[in-house]
Amino acid sequence: MADFDEEEAQFKDIKDSFHDISPNSYPLVITFHKFLMMLDGTLGNSYFERFLDATKLTHTVNCKVQLTKKLDASRVFTEIISHIKGGLGAMEAGDGKLNRDDYVQLSEGRVSNLSKQKREAIYDIFQAYEKMKMENGEFDLGDFVIDLHRRLMHEKYGGDQMDFVYIDEVQDLTVSQFALFKHMCINNTEEGFIFSGDTAQTIARGIDFRFQDLRHLFHKKFVSESRSNKLEERKEKGKLSKIFHLTQNFRTHAGILKLSQSIIDLICYFFPHSIDVSDPETSLIYGEAPVLLEYGENENPIIKIFGNSATGSGNIVGFGAEQVILVRDDGTKKDVSTFVGKHALVLTIVECKGLEFQRAGDTYWERRSKAAGLKAIADRIRTSQPEEANSILREAAEIFDAIGKADSAARCFSDLGEYEKAARIYLDKCGVPDLERAGECFFLAGCYKDAADVYARGNYFSKCLTVCAKGKLFQMGLQSIKYWKQHAIEGGVVARSCRNR
């Protein structure tokens, strides 16, 4: 899911509802999170009304060690999110969740690689997880999606209907998340949807995806139900478009593609039902195959590759600001960081998704994409590597500022604690000055006079007086009160600048 503050700025002109969207907003380009919030606002009784703190979103399984020590935590979370709470069977269950018996019976399917015993253990963890969330007043994305489905069953969707819906990165969605889109284009179900994605890039936490599963769901939940609702002949079979494979890769050279294809071939051979079979990707760019380093049985591969640079004995060369060491998970990241120290940036695959290194050219969109990727990385490593995170975030802020993305630049500088700089950007570089945010940043920077002046310009009466009191600007506060009293008009007030008063 996208950063909430960043998304708020990106879609500040689009309300959280599909009712009466301005024609100027089409074609409507939004994130999946924004889609969920708009769908929630379209239906009655928002899901978040039950929470005192709607920001408590649980993403991880944090159960007792004795429950999880014999199981891979990632596998457990995937089973909970994609199957127990997010699969087709879960959607058809009364409460949106598979019961224990139905989940355990999945072990008898031909695509299952989990025994009944493991599924029993996973369901125990699931129940502990649900209990923990309930006790803490928390929820996860699955709970939100289940509630949306429940409300859509009892309340007809009454928002704008779309003529066409295009969904990118569809591999990052569960079946139940994907099924929500069927309500958006009911007048053109059979021709109004385009889905794109890559199952080889399914790295989102908790997601277990195949295009074949999507085709089955689309026929059952989109096409068949649409025809049933229109009282058409139910026995008529819908014709689904074939899957088009885009095999030309424009970002990677041939050497890397050949290596990655060899890994995909192994996955297809040993786990034939876990990934879609597709034609190999090709590239017009020649490149040598990556070097594979072998090490002995008693050798530490990290020391062999990098040396023990953290203690000063290693000798890492060639690592610059646009290069990175990629590792599989947080555990490996911690091990590598111990030896590499501060000589190189270490990221997991999830952290680096979408970020490209040493890209040719310097166009607006390339720089914007790079800055967005840098900010995403900084957000992910802020807790584990705060100094590195600040360095990356500053680079992102400077790129945003250079390409005219003033709002994004200001948010980055604010996150860095450079509040006055952020305030100046909000005030001077945004197309329409964001006076409220500028005032907040001036206040955080201790620039109380500037904050009071900006709040006065924006008619933020109470905030202006609060700042005047905090900064002991009593004369300015009194003058502002007199002015507002004198210029009060029906339905609001007119304020003028307090500067130099």
C-alpha positions as CSV (number, residue, x, y, z in Angstrom):
1,M,0.0,0.0,0.0
2,A,1.2,3.6,-0.8
3,D,2.3,6.0,1.8
4,F,-0.8,7.7,3.3
5,D,0.6,11.3,3.3
6,E,2.0,11.0,-0.2
7,E,-1.3,9.7,-1.4
8,E,-3.3,12.4,0.3
9,A,-1.3,15.0,-1.6
10,Q,-1.5,13.1,-4.9
11,F,-5.3,12.7,-4.8
12,K,-6.3,15.8,-2.7
13,D,-8.6,17.0,-5.5
14,I,-10.4,13.6,-5.7
15,K,-12.8,12.9,-2.8
16,D,-13.1,9.5,-1.2
17,S,-16.2,8.5,-3.2
18,F,-17.3,7.4,-6.6
19,H,-20.4,9.6,-6.5
20,D,-20.4,12.5,-9.0
21,I,-16.8,12.5,-9.9
22,S,-15.9,15.6,-11.9
23,P,-15.6,15.0,-15.7
24,N,-12.3,16.7,-15.5
25,S,-10.9,13.9,-13.3
26,Y,-11.3,11.3,-16.2
27,P,-9.4,9.3,-17.2
28,L,-9.2,8.5,-13.4
29,V,-5.8,7.2,-12.5
30,I,-5.6,6.1,-8.8
31,T,-3.8,3.6,-6.6
32,F,-5.5,0.5,-5.2
33,H,-5.5,2.1,-1.8
34,K,-7.3,5.2,-3.1
35,F,-9.7,2.8,-4.9
36,L,-10.6,1.1,-1.6
37,M,-11.1,4.4,0.2
38,M,-13.3,5.7,-2.6
39,L,-15.4,2.5,-2.6
40,D,-15.7,2.8,1.2
41,G,-16.9,6.4,0.9
42,T,-19.5,5.4,-1.7
43,L,-21.1,2.8,0.5
44,G,-23.0,3.7,3.7
45,N,-21.4,3.4,7.2
46,S,-17.7,3.6,6.6
47,Y,-15.6,0.7,7.8
48,F,-13.4,3.2,9.8
49,E,-16.2,4.5,11.9
50,R,-15.7,1.6,14.3
51,F,-12.1,2.6,15.1
52,L,-10.9,5.4,17.3
53,D,-7.6,5.3,15.6
54,A,-8.1,4.3,11.9
55,T,-4.3,4.2,11.3
56,K,-3.8,0.9,13.1
57,L,-3.3,-1.3,10.2
58,T,-1.7,-4.7,11.0
59,H,0.5,-6.1,8.3
60,T,2.6,-8.8,10.0
61,V,2.0,-12.0,11.9
62,N,3.4,-11.5,15.4
63,C,2.3,-14.7,17.3
64,K,4.0,-16.7,19.9
65,V,7.3,-18.4,19.0
66,Q,6.0,-21.9,19.8
67,L,3.3,-21.5,17.1
68,T,5.6,-20.4,14.3
69,K,9.0,-21.9,15.0
70,K,8.4,-24.9,12.6
71,L,6.9,-22.8,9.8
72,D,8.1,-20.1,7.5
73,A,6.5,-16.8,8.6
74,S,6.2,-15.6,5.0
75,R,4.4,-18.8,4.0
76,V,2.0,-18.5,7.0
77,F,1.2,-14.9,6.2
78,T,0.5,-15.8,2.5
79,E,-1.8,-18.5,3.5
80,I,-3.8,-16.2,5.8
81,I,-4.0,-13.2,3.4
82,S,-4.3,-15.1,0.1
83,H,-6.3,-18.2,1.0
84,I,-8.0,-18.1,4.5
85,K,-9.1,-14.5,4.1
86,G,-8.5,-13.7,0.4
87,G,-9.3,-16.7,-1.7
88,L,-12.3,-17.6,-3.8
89,G,-13.5,-20.0,-1.1
90,A,-13.2,-17.3,1.5
91,M,-15.3,-15.0,-0.6
92,E,-18.1,-17.6,-0.7
93,A,-18.0,-18.2,3.0
94,G,-20.5,-16.4,5.2
95,D,-18.0,-14.3,7.1
96,G,-15.4,-14.0,4.3
97,K,-13.0,-16.4,5.9
98,L,-12.5,-20.1,5.3
99,N,-13.4,-22.3,8.3
100,R,-10.8,-24.8,9.6
101,D,-12.2,-27.9,7.9
102,D,-12.4,-26.2,4.5
103,Y,-8.9,-24.9,4.8
104,V,-7.4,-28.2,5.9
105,Q,-9.1,-30.0,3.0
106,L,-7.1,-27.8,0.6
107,S,-4.2,-30.2,1.3
108,E,-6.0,-32.8,-0.9
109,G,-5.9,-30.6,-4.0
110,R,-3.4,-31.3,-6.7
111,V,-1.7,-27.9,-6.4
112,S,-1.2,-28.1,-2.6
113,N,2.3,-28.5,-1.1
114,L,1.2,-28.2,2.5
115,S,0.2,-31.2,4.6
116,K,-2.9,-31.4,6.8
117,Q,-0.7,-31.1,9.8
118,K,0.9,-27.9,8.6
119,R,-2.5,-26.5,7.6
120,E,-3.8,-27.2,11.1
121,A,-0.8,-25.4,12.6
122,I,-1.3,-22.4,10.2
123,Y,-5.0,-22.2,11.2
124,D,-4.0,-22.1,14.8
125,I,-1.7,-19.2,14.0
126,F,-4.5,-17.5,12.1
127,Q,-6.9,-17.7,15.0
128,A,-4.2,-16.3,17.4
129,Y,-3.5,-13.5,14.9
130,E,-7.2,-12.6,14.7
131,K,-7.6,-12.7,18.4
132,M,-4.5,-10.4,18.8
133,K,-5.9,-7.9,16.3
134,M,-9.3,-7.8,18.0
135,E,-7.8,-7.3,21.5
136,N,-5.6,-4.4,20.2
137,G,-8.3,-2.8,18.2
138,E,-6.4,-3.3,15.0
139,F,-7.3,-4.5,11.5
140,D,-5.5,-5.7,8.3
141,L,-6.2,-5.1,4.6
142,G,-8.1,-8.4,4.5
143,D,-10.6,-7.2,7.1
144,F,-11.2,-4.0,5.2
145,V,-11.8,-5.9,1.9
146,I,-14.1,-8.4,3.6
147,D,-16.2,-5.6,5.0
148,L,-16.5,-4.0,1.5
149,H,-17.7,-7.3,0.1
150,R,-20.2,-7.6,2.9
151,R,-21.7,-4.2,2.3
152,L,-21.8,-4.7,-1.4
153,M,-23.9,-7.8,-0.9
154,H,-26.5,-5.8,1.1
155,E,-26.2,-2.5,-0.6
156,K,-26.1,-1.9,-4.4
157,Y,-23.1,0.1,-5.6
158,G,-24.4,3.5,-6.6
159,G,-21.3,5.3,-7.7
160,D,-20.2,6.2,-11.2
161,Q,-20.0,3.3,-13.7
162,M,-16.9,3.1,-15.8
163,D,-16.7,2.2,-19.5
164,F,-13.3,0.7,-19.2
165,V,-11.1,-0.4,-16.3
166,Y,-7.3,-1.0,-16.6
167,I,-5.5,-2.6,-13.7
168,D,-1.7,-2.8,-13.6
169,E,0.5,-4.9,-11.3
170,V,-2.5,-7.2,-10.9
171,Q,-0.1,-9.8,-9.4
172,D,0.0,-7.8,-6.2
173,L,-3.7,-8.4,-5.5
174,T,-5.5,-11.3,-3.8
175,V,-8.5,-12.9,-5.4
176,S,-10.9,-11.1,-3.0
177,Q,-9.3,-7.7,-3.6
178,F,-9.4,-8.2,-7.4
179,A,-13.1,-9.2,-7.2
180,L,-14.1,-5.7,-6.0
181,F,-13.5,-4.3,-9.5
182,K,-16.5,-6.2,-10.9
183,H,-18.9,-3.5,-9.5
184,M,-17.2,-0.7,-11.5
185,C,-18.0,-1.7,-15.0
186,I,-21.2,-3.8,-15.0
187,N,-22.4,-2.4,-18.3
188,N,-19.4,-3.5,-20.3
189,T,-18.1,-6.5,-18.2
190,E,-17.0,-8.7,-21.1
191,E,-15.0,-6.1,-23.0
192,G,-14.3,-3.4,-20.4
193,F,-11.4,-4.9,-18.4
194,I,-7.7,-5.1,-19.1
195,F,-5.4,-6.7,-16.6
196,S,-1.6,-6.7,-16.7
197,G,1.1,-8.0,-14.5
198,D,3.9,-10.5,-14.1
199,T,3.7,-13.5,-11.8
200,A,7.5,-13.6,-11.7
201,Q,7.3,-10.3,-9.8
202,T,4.9,-11.5,-7.1
203,I,6.8,-10.2,-4.2
204,A,4.1,-8.4,-2.3
205,R,3.8,-9.8,1.2
206,G,1.0,-12.3,1.6
207,I,0.2,-12.6,-2.1
208,D,-0.1,-15.9,-4.0
209,F,-1.1,-15.2,-7.6
210,R,-1.5,-16.9,-11.0
211,F,-3.1,-15.6,-14.1
212,Q,-5.0,-18.8,-14.5
213,D,-6.7,-18.3,-11.2
214,L,-7.6,-14.8,-12.3
215,R,-9.2,-16.1,-15.6
216,H,-11.3,-18.5,-13.5
217,L,-12.4,-15.8,-11.2
218,F,-13.2,-13.4,-14.0
219,H,-15.4,-15.9,-15.7
220,K,-17.2,-17.0,-12.5
221,K,-17.6,-13.7,-10.7
222,F,-17.5,-11.1,-13.4
223,V,-19.0,-12.6,-16.6
224,S,-21.4,-15.2,-15.3
225,E,-22.8,-13.1,-12.5
226,S,-23.2,-10.1,-14.9
227,R,-25.2,-12.2,-17.3
228,S,-27.3,-13.7,-14.5
229,N,-28.1,-10.2,-13.2
230,K,-29.2,-9.2,-16.7
231,L,-31.4,-12.3,-17.0
232,E,-29.5,-13.5,-20.0
233,E,-29.0,-17.2,-21.0
234,R,-27.0,-18.7,-18.2
235,K,-25.7,-21.6,-20.2
236,E,-24.0,-19.4,-22.7
237,K,-20.2,-19.6,-22.3
238,G,-18.3,-16.3,-22.1
239,K,-15.4,-15.9,-24.5
240,L,-12.4,-14.7,-22.6
241,S,-9.5,-13.1,-24.4
242,K,-6.4,-15.1,-24.6
243,I,-3.4,-14.0,-22.5
244,F,-0.9,-11.9,-24.4
245,H,2.7,-12.3,-23.4
246,L,4.9,-9.3,-23.6
247,T,8.3,-10.8,-24.0
248,Q,10.4,-7.8,-25.1
249,N,12.3,-6.4,-22.1
250,F,13.6,-2.9,-22.4
251,R,15.2,-2.5,-19.0
252,T,17.6,-5.5,-18.7
253,H,20.3,-6.9,-20.9
254,A,20.3,-10.5,-22.3
255,G,22.8,-11.9,-19.8
256,I,20.6,-11.2,-16.8
257,L,17.4,-12.4,-18.6
258,K,19.0,-15.7,-19.4
259,L,20.0,-16.3,-15.8
260,S,16.5,-15.3,-14.5
261,Q,14.9,-17.5,-17.1
262,S,16.9,-20.5,-15.9
263,I,15.5,-19.9,-12.4
264,I,12.0,-19.6,-13.7
265,D,12.5,-22.9,-15.6
266,L,13.5,-24.6,-12.3
267,I,10.4,-23.2,-10.5
268,C,8.1,-24.4,-13.3
269,Y,9.7,-27.9,-13.2
270,F,9.7,-28.4,-9.4
271,F,6.6,-26.3,-8.6
272,P,4.5,-26.5,-11.8
273,H,1.4,-24.9,-10.2
274,S,3.0,-22.0,-8.5
275,I,3.7,-19.8,-11.5
276,D,2.3,-19.1,-15.0
277,V,4.2,-20.7,-17.8
278,S,5.2,-18.1,-20.4
279,D,7.6,-17.5,-23.2
280,P,11.1,-16.4,-22.2
281,E,11.8,-12.7,-22.3
282,T,14.3,-11.3,-24.8
283,S,16.4,-8.1,-25.0
284,L,18.0,-6.2,-27.8
285,I,20.9,-5.3,-25.4
286,Y,23.8,-7.7,-25.2
287,G,25.2,-8.4,-21.8
288,E,27.4,-11.0,-20.1
289,A,25.8,-13.4,-17.7
290,P,26.2,-12.4,-14.1
291,V,29.2,-14.0,-12.3
292,L,28.4,-16.8,-9.9
293,L,30.9,-17.2,-7.0
294,E,31.3,-20.6,-5.5
295,Y,32.5,-21.1,-1.9
296,G,33.6,-24.0,0.2
297,E,31.6,-25.9,2.8
298,N,33.2,-24.1,5.7
299,E,33.5,-20.7,4.0
300,N,31.3,-17.7,4.8
301,P,30.1,-16.4,1.3
302,I,29.6,-12.9,2.6
303,I,33.2,-12.6,3.8
304,K,34.4,-14.2,0.6
305,I,32.6,-11.6,-1.5
306,F,32.9,-8.5,0.6
307,G,35.5,-9.1,3.2
308,N,34.9,-7.9,6.7
309,S,34.7,-4.3,5.8
310,A,32.8,-3.3,8.9
311,T,35.9,-3.9,11.0
312,G,38.1,-2.2,8.5
313,S,39.8,-5.3,7.0
314,G,37.6,-5.5,3.9
315,N,38.1,-3.6,0.6
316,I,34.9,-2.8,-1.2
317,V,35.3,-0.8,-4.3
318,G,33.0,0.2,-7.1
319,F,29.9,0.9,-4.9
320,G,28.4,4.3,-5.5
321,A,25.2,6.1,-4.8
322,E,23.4,4.4,-7.7
323,Q,24.4,0.8,-6.9
324,V,23.1,-1.5,-4.3
325,I,23.5,-5.0,-2.8
326,L,20.2,-6.9,-3.1
327,V,19.4,-9.7,-0.7
328,R,16.4,-12.0,-0.2
329,D,15.1,-11.1,3.3
330,D,15.7,-9.0,6.4
331,G,17.8,-11.7,8.0
332,T,20.3,-11.8,5.2
333,K,20.3,-8.1,5.0
334,K,21.3,-7.9,8.7
335,D,24.1,-10.4,8.1
336,V,25.5,-8.6,5.0
337,S,25.3,-5.2,6.7
338,T,27.4,-6.6,9.5
339,F,30.3,-7.2,7.1
340,V,29.7,-4.5,4.6
341,G,29.2,-1.7,7.1
342,K,28.5,1.7,5.6
343,H,30.4,0.9,2.4
344,A,27.2,0.0,0.5
345,L,23.5,0.2,0.6
346,V,21.8,-3.1,1.4
347,L,18.2,-3.7,0.4
348,T,15.8,-6.6,0.3
349,I,14.0,-7.4,-3.0
350,V,10.7,-6.0,-1.5
351,E,12.5,-2.7,-0.6
352,C,14.0,-2.2,-4.1
353,K,11.0,-3.2,-6.2
354,G,10.4,-0.6,-8.8
355,L,13.7,1.2,-8.4
356,E,16.1,1.1,-11.4
357,F,19.8,1.9,-11.2
358,Q,22.0,3.7,-13.7
359,R,19.2,4.5,-16.1
360,A,20.1,6.2,-19.3
361,G,18.8,9.7,-20.0
362,D,17.4,12.3,-17.6
363,T,13.9,12.9,-18.6
364,Y,11.2,14.2,-16.3
365,W,9.5,10.9,-15.8
366,E,12.7,9.0,-15.3
367,R,13.8,11.5,-12.6
368,R,10.3,11.4,-11.0
369,S,10.3,7.6,-11.0
370,K,13.8,7.6,-9.4
371,A,12.8,10.1,-6.7
372,A,9.6,8.1,-5.9
373,G,11.7,4.9,-5.6
374,L,14.3,6.6,-3.4
375,K,11.6,7.9,-1.1
376,A,10.0,4.4,-0.9
377,I,13.3,2.9,0.1
378,A,14.0,5.6,2.7
379,D,10.6,5.0,4.3
380,R,11.3,1.2,4.4
381,I,14.8,1.4,6.0
382,R,14.1,4.4,8.3
383,T,14.0,2.2,11.4
384,S,16.9,-0.1,10.6
385,Q,19.2,2.4,8.9
386,P,18.2,6.0,9.9
387,E,21.3,7.7,8.6
388,E,21.2,6.0,5.2
389,A,17.5,6.7,5.0
390,N,18.0,10.4,5.6
391,S,20.7,10.5,2.9
392,I,18.4,8.8,0.4
393,L,15.4,10.9,1.3
394,R,17.4,14.1,0.8
395,E,18.4,13.0,-2.7
396,A,14.8,12.3,-3.4
397,A,13.8,15.7,-2.1
398,E,16.3,17.5,-4.3
399,I,15.2,15.6,-7.4
400,F,11.5,16.4,-6.7
401,D,12.4,20.1,-6.2
402,A,14.5,20.2,-9.4
403,I,11.6,18.8,-11.5
404,G,8.9,21.0,-10.1
405,K,7.2,18.4,-7.8
406,A,7.1,21.0,-5.1
407,D,4.6,19.3,-2.8
408,S,6.5,16.0,-2.8
409,A,9.8,17.9,-2.2
410,A,8.3,19.7,0.7
411,R,7.0,16.5,2.3
412,C,10.5,15.0,2.0
413,F,12.2,18.0,3.6
414,S,9.6,17.9,6.4
415,D,10.3,14.3,7.0
416,L,14.0,15.2,7.3
417,G,13.1,17.8,10.0
418,E,14.0,20.7,7.7
419,Y,10.7,22.4,8.4
420,E,11.5,26.0,7.4
421,K,12.7,24.8,4.0
422,A,9.6,22.7,3.5
423,A,7.5,25.7,4.5
424,R,9.2,28.0,2.0
425,I,8.4,25.4,-0.8
426,Y,4.8,25.1,0.3
427,L,4.5,28.9,0.2
428,D,6.5,29.9,-2.8
429,K,6.8,26.9,-5.2
430,C,3.4,25.2,-5.1
431,G,1.0,26.2,-7.9
432,V,-1.5,27.3,-5.3
433,P,0.3,28.1,-2.0
434,D,-0.6,25.5,0.6
435,L,-0.9,28.0,3.5
436,E,-2.0,25.5,6.1
437,R,0.9,23.1,5.6
438,A,3.3,26.1,5.3
439,G,2.0,27.4,8.6
440,E,2.4,24.0,10.2
441,C,6.0,23.7,9.0
442,F,6.9,27.3,10.1
443,F,5.4,26.4,13.5
444,L,7.5,23.2,13.8
445,A,10.6,25.2,12.8
446,G,10.0,27.7,15.5
447,C,9.3,30.5,13.0
448,Y,6.2,31.7,14.9
449,K,5.9,35.1,13.2
450,D,6.0,33.5,9.8
451,A,3.5,30.8,10.9
452,A,1.1,33.4,12.3
453,D,1.2,35.5,9.1
454,V,0.6,32.5,6.9
455,Y,-2.3,31.2,9.0
456,A,-3.8,34.7,8.9
457,R,-3.6,34.8,5.1
458,G,-5.5,31.5,5.0
459,N,-8.1,32.6,7.5
460,Y,-7.0,29.8,10.0
461,F,-8.2,31.9,12.9
462,S,-7.6,29.5,15.8
463,K,-4.3,28.3,14.5
464,C,-3.1,31.9,14.1
465,L,-3.9,32.7,17.7
466,T,-2.4,29.5,19.0
467,V,0.9,30.3,17.3
468,C,0.8,33.9,18.5
469,A,0.4,32.6,22.1
470,K,3.2,30.1,21.7
471,G,5.6,32.7,20.2
472,K,4.5,35.4,22.7
473,L,3.4,37.5,19.7
474,F,0.6,39.1,21.8
475,Q,0.4,42.4,19.9
476,M,0.1,40.5,16.6
477,G,-2.6,38.4,18.1
478,L,-4.6,41.3,19.3
479,Q,-4.3,43.2,16.0
480,S,-5.5,40.0,14.2
481,I,-8.5,39.7,16.5
482,K,-9.5,43.3,15.9
483,Y,-9.1,43.0,12.2
484,W,-11.2,39.8,12.0
485,K,-14.0,41.4,14.0
486,Q,-14.0,44.4,11.7
487,H,-14.0,42.4,8.5
488,A,-16.3,39.5,9.5
489,I,-18.8,38.7,6.7
490,E,-21.6,36.3,6.4
491,G,-20.3,32.8,6.0
492,G,-16.7,33.5,7.0
493,V,-14.0,36.1,7.6
494,V,-11.6,38.0,5.5
495,A,-8.1,38.3,6.7
496,R,-5.0,40.2,5.6
497,S,-1.3,39.6,6.1
498,C,0.0,40.2,9.6
499,R,3.5,40.8,8.2
500,N,5.4,43.8,9.7
501,R,2.5,44.7,12.0
